[in-house]
Amino acid sequence: MSMSEPESKSQPQTGSFWSGRSVVVTGGAGFLGRRVVRLLSDAGAVVAAPRSVEFDLTQPGSAEALLAAHEPTEVIHLAANVGGIGYNLAQPAPLYLSNLLMGTHLIEAARFAPSVEKTILLGTVCSYPKITPVPFSEDNLWDGYPEETNAPYGIAKKALLVHAQVNEQQYGQRFSYLIPTNLYGPGDKFHPSVSHVIPALIKKCVEARESGSDHVEVWGTGRASREYLYVDDAADAIVRAAEVHVGADPINLGADREVTIRETIETIARLVGFEGELRWDATKPDGQPRRAVDGTRAGDQLGWKPAINFEDGLRNTIDWYLANRDEAERPPA
Ligand SMILES: NC(=O)c1ccc[n+]([C@@H]2O[C@H](COP(=O)([O-])OP(=O)(O)OC[C@H]3O[C@@H](n4cnc5c(N)ncnc54)[C@H](OP(=O)(O)O)[C@@H]3O)[C@@H](O)[C@H]2O)c1
């Protein structure tokens, strides 16, 4: 765990449930994974957070070796190949293949591992059809093709949902499948090759303020919308699902607030203290036109709702970035 890892604001779940249980969190060293590992450890679980250099889950046999080494009761599969819109445009083939392979290997390894009682899978809001009623309902997940830049990643993740559903149906394998909206928070990645929208916009505004620039350039028109989920809220929902929920029907995790890209950067600029002009580059893609999810199922089935409001979450993220620039901007390995 890095020295600069931000303090988690989430509370552990019921300690007695997790006490002594062995959990494997794939991707446990990642942005979301570190928060999940922390919550589970605080609740008394014995947590393994394998790195890709030890267990490359795209490789056959690796997932089996991982589960044999730790004999977990729960597997929380967070390992993934992810990035923002620029990365999605540049790397569609590995985005599709690596996410599909990792999940496929992991699901099958969990099926045959005698210790595993439940597998938690993470989907993505990028799986939703490009045009679908807002807020997105889990029932509309299959009603159309995803926005093109998201499709390779979104469809790979959606194929894993089918895999979970057929294995549940045919073999009685136990799953939860959660679909978080765009995550943000302390510990996020700020290197331009992989950053998502919030870190990318924070970095632009901070650098413009520092250099005295009178403007920042922003991709798209600003009219697209997103729903942002604070990383600790997502971790809390995942641990809760692992504890209380079984079923391979997808569950949205959202923050119940749709925010345009324009409002996103205006809020960031205000919090950062950048007062210059926002110049929109409409030749660059907006990505999906609107994104907001219906969180009813998460409330009903997990008894979960998000705790952190958008502005507080942004403030925490900016504070962490300013205090940890080297770590935040480190290029991906
Ligand atoms: N970030 C978001 O906005 C967002 C939104 C919705 C859903 N999600 C989902 O949430 C999960 C976590 O995302 P994140 O943002 O925390 O990602 P992240 O920071 O990029 O972490 C992903 C982790 O996956 C591991 N990994 C990558 N390739 C691997 C491989 N071949 N074998 C084994 N492990 C591998 C990496 O481990 P090493 O560091 O050891 O290489 C990395 O730590 C993913 O499933 C993602 O799809 C994320």
The ligand as an SDF file (V2000), in Angstrom:
LIG
                    3D

 48 52  0  0  0  0  0  0  0  0999 V2000
  -12.4730    3.5420  -13.3940 N   0  0  0  0  0  0  0  0  0  0  0  0
  -13.7400    3.6360  -13.7950 C   0  0  0  0  0  0  0  0  0  0  0  0
  -14.2770    4.7180  -14.0730 O   0  0  0  0  0  0  0  0  0  0  0  0
  -14.6030    2.3980  -13.8640 C   0  0  0  0  0  0  0  0  0  0  0  0
  -15.9680    2.5440  -14.1670 C   0  0  0  0  0  0  0  0  0  0  0  0
  -16.7580    1.4070  -14.2410 C   0  0  0  0  0  0  0  0  0  0  0  0
  -16.2050    0.1610  -14.0160 C   0  0  0  0  0  0  0  0  0  0  0  0
  -14.8900    0.0450  -13.7330 N   0  0  0  0  0  0  0  0  0  0  0  0
  -14.3410   -1.2840  -13.4970 C   0  0  0  0  0  0  0  0  0  0  0  0
  -13.7710   -1.3070  -12.1920 O   0  0  0  0  0  0  0  0  0  0  0  0
  -12.6620   -2.1780  -12.1820 C   0  0  0  0  0  0  0  0  0  0  0  0
  -11.4430   -1.4760  -11.6140 C   0  0  0  0  0  0  0  0  0  0  0  0
  -11.1190   -0.3500  -12.4420 O   0  0  0  0  0  0  0  0  0  0  0  0
   -9.9360    0.6420  -12.0470 P   0  0  0  0  0  0  0  0  0  0  0  0
  -10.2920    1.9620  -12.5920 O   0  0  0  0  0  0  0  0  0  0  0  0
   -9.6100    0.4780  -10.6110 O   0  0  0  0  0  0  0  0  0  0  0  0
   -8.7500    0.0470  -12.9370 O   0  0  0  0  0  0  0  0  0  0  0  0
   -7.1690    0.1520  -12.7310 P   0  0  0  0  0  0  0  0  0  0  0  0
   -6.7920    1.1750  -11.7340 O   0  0  0  0  0  0  0  0  0  0  0  0
   -6.6050    0.2690  -14.1160 O   0  0  0  0  0  0  0  0  0  0  0  0
   -6.7830   -1.2440  -12.1230 O   0  0  0  0  0  0  0  0  0  0  0  0
   -6.9160   -2.3750  -12.8830 C   0  0  0  0  0  0  0  0  0  0  0  0
   -5.9920   -3.4340  -12.3380 C   0  0  0  0  0  0  0  0  0  0  0  0
   -6.1170   -4.5670  -13.2090 O   0  0  0  0  0  0  0  0  0  0  0  0
   -4.9210   -5.2600  -13.1620 C   0  0  0  0  0  0  0  0  0  0  0  0
   -4.6790   -5.9440  -14.4350 N   0  0  0  0  0  0  0  0  0  0  0  0
   -4.6210   -5.3860  -15.6820 C   0  0  0  0  0  0  0  0  0  0  0  0
   -4.3010   -6.3160  -16.5850 N   0  0  0  0  0  0  0  0  0  0  0  0
   -4.1620   -7.4760  -15.8990 C   0  0  0  0  0  0  0  0  0  0  0  0
   -3.8150   -8.7880  -16.2810 C   0  0  0  0  0  0  0  0  0  0  0  0
   -3.5500   -9.0990  -17.5720 N   0  0  0  0  0  0  0  0  0  0  0  0
   -3.7710   -9.7430  -15.3320 N   0  0  0  0  0  0  0  0  0  0  0  0
   -4.0210   -9.4440  -14.0320 C   0  0  0  0  0  0  0  0  0  0  0  0
   -4.3510   -8.2150  -13.6000 N   0  0  0  0  0  0  0  0  0  0  0  0
   -4.4030   -7.2450  -14.5370 C   0  0  0  0  0  0  0  0  0  0  0  0
   -3.8130   -4.2420  -12.9360 C   0  0  0  0  0  0  0  0  0  0  0  0
   -2.9040   -4.8550  -12.0450 O   0  0  0  0  0  0  0  0  0  0  0  0
   -1.3250   -4.4740  -12.0070 P   0  0  0  0  0  0  0  0  0  0  0  0
   -1.2890   -3.0890  -11.4550 O   0  0  0  0  0  0  0  0  0  0  0  0
   -0.7400   -5.4880  -11.1280 O   0  0  0  0  0  0  0  0  0  0  0  0
   -0.8370   -4.5330  -13.4390 O   0  0  0  0  0  0  0  0  0  0  0  0
   -4.5290   -3.0530  -12.3190 C   0  0  0  0  0  0  0  0  0  0  0  0
   -4.1170   -2.7920  -11.0150 O   0  0  0  0  0  0  0  0  0  0  0  0
  -12.4960   -2.6880  -13.6100 C   0  0  0  0  0  0  0  0  0  0  0  0
  -13.1330   -3.9300  -13.7340 O   0  0  0  0  0  0  0  0  0  0  0  0
  -13.2270   -1.6580  -14.4410 C   0  0  0  0  0  0  0  0  0  0  0  0
  -13.6980   -2.2030  -15.6310 O   0  0  0  0  0  0  0  0  0  0  0  0
  -14.0670    1.1320  -13.6400 C   0  0  0  0  0  0  0  0  0  0  0  0
  1  2  1  0
  2  3  2  0
  2  4  1  0
  4  5  1  0
  4 48  2  0
  5  6  2  0
  6  7  1  0
  7  8  2  0
  8  9  1  0
  8 48  1  0
  9 10  1  0
  9 46  1  0
 10 11  1  0
 11 12  1  0
 11 44  1  0
 12 13  1  0
 13 14  1  0
 14 15  2  0
 14 16  1  0
 14 17  1  0
 17 18  1  0
 18 19  2  0
 18 20  1  0
 18 21  1  0
 21 22  1  0
 22 23  1  0
 23 24  1  0
 23 42  1  0
 24 25  1  0
 25 26  1  0
 25 36  1  0
 26 27  1  0
 26 35  1  0
 27 28  2  0
 28 29  1  0
 29 30  1  0
 29 35  2  0
 30 31  1  0
 30 32  2  0
 32 33  1  0
 33 34  2  0
 34 35  1  0
 36 37  1  0
 36 42  1  0
 37 38  1  0
 38 39  2  0
 38 40  1  0
 38 41  1  0
 42 43  1  0
 44 45  1  0
 44 46  1  0
 46 47  1  0
M  CHG  2   8   1  16  -1
M  END
$$$$
